[in-house]
Amino acid sequence: MMTTTGRVIHVAGPLVQVRIEAASACSSCGTKGSCASGQSRAVWVEAPEGVSAGDTLKISMPERAFNTAALIGYLLPAAAMLVGAGITAGAGDVAAAAGALAGLGLGLVLVRILGRRAATADFSSACTTTEHSNLTGDFS
């Protein structure tokens, strides 16, 4: 189970927006300037009962869900591109390049479809612990 903590910045019915700070390892990474992972980000998760802005939440995601999402997001477009190029390779280089682009486009569309479907399935994050800190102020 992958776990991180964040601060609630907005409550909207059954969902809360939580600001997650960058991991401490990000500060020493060589690619921190070009990677969005080193920045804080806001995510939406299902709200535990009684949560309010300023509370600290522990958010967890099953490793299997993370690994599956990574495979869908990275491997599927690359595999579709190679299949597209392979199917059209017999017709010449230009056709192979066009087939690769068509395969990549199809792969990205499939990622979008599967990503939307996965967001409502087992891939959503879960809040496991709420620390009511009752802080006041601007959390945006």
N, C-alpha and C positions, 0 to 999 in steps of 0.2 A: 504494500500500500504506500503510495507516495503522499506525503503530507506536508502542508505549509500553513502558516498563519497569516491572517490579514485583518484589516480594520474595516468595519461596515461604514460605508459612506452614504448609502441611500437605501431606503426600504420602500418597495413597491409591491404591496400585497403579499403573495406567497414567495416572492423573490427578493433578494438583497444584492446590492452591488458592493463588492468587497475589493479594497485596494490591497494588492499583494506587492510587497517590496522585493527588490532583486535579491537573489541569494548572495551570501557573503563571498562565495567563490567567484562571482562575476567581477568583483573589483580587481582581482589579480589576473583575469583572463586576457590574453593578447588580442582578442577580437572584440573587446567590450565597446569600442567606438562604432563598430559596424553591425552590431547585433542588437536586436530589440529585446533579447532576453535579459540584458543587464539593466533594464529600466523597470520602474514600478508599473504595474498595469491593473486595470479594474476588470473584474470578472463578475458575472451574474451566477448565483447559486440559489438553491431552494433555501428559504429562511427557516431556521428553527423557531420554535415558539418563543415569544417574548423578546426577540432581538430588536435592538434599536441602533440608530446611528452612533458610532463611537465604540460599539462593542467589538471585542476581538473574537474572531472565529478561527477554529482549526478546520481546514478544508482538506479532504482526502480524495484520492482518485486511485482506483485499482491499477496496478502496474500493467495488467493484461489489457485494460482499456487504453492506456497510454501507448503501449507497444502496437496495438492494433491500429490506433489512429495514426501513428507514425508510418506504419506500413502502407496504409491507405493513402496518406498524404504524399509520401515520397516514392514508394515503389510502383504504385499503380500508374501514374503518368509516365514514368520511365519505361515500364513494361509495355504500355500501350503504344508509346512512340517507337520502340523497337519492333513491335509486331507490325505496325503500320509501314515502317521502312522495309521490313522483311517481305511483306505481301507484295509491295510494289517494286522491289529491287530488280526484278527481271525485266522491267520496262525501261531501265536506264537510271542514271544518277538523279536527274531532275525529278523523275517520278518517285524515286526512293525518298528524296528530300520532301516532296509534297506529301507522300504517305506518312513520313515521320511527323510532319506538322499536323496532319489530320489525326494521326494516332495520339499525339500529345494533346490536341484540343479535346478529343473524345475522353482521354484520361482525366483531364481537368474537369470536364463536365461530370464524369462519374464520381470524382472526388467531392464535388459540390453536392451531388445528390446523396451520396453515402454519408457525407458529413452532416447534412441536415437530418437524415434518418438516425444517425448515431447520437446526435445531440439529445434526442428524445428517448433513447434506449439506455443501455447499460453504461454509456460513456460519461454521463453527467457526474459532476463533482458532488460530494456530499459533505455537509457540515457535521462534524462529530462533536465538537465542544464549543460552548459559548462562554466567554468570560465577560460578564456585565461590568464594564468599567465606568459606564455612565459619564463619559467625558462630554463636555460641551464645547462648541466652537465649529469652525468651518472644516469639514472633512473632505472637501473636493480637491 
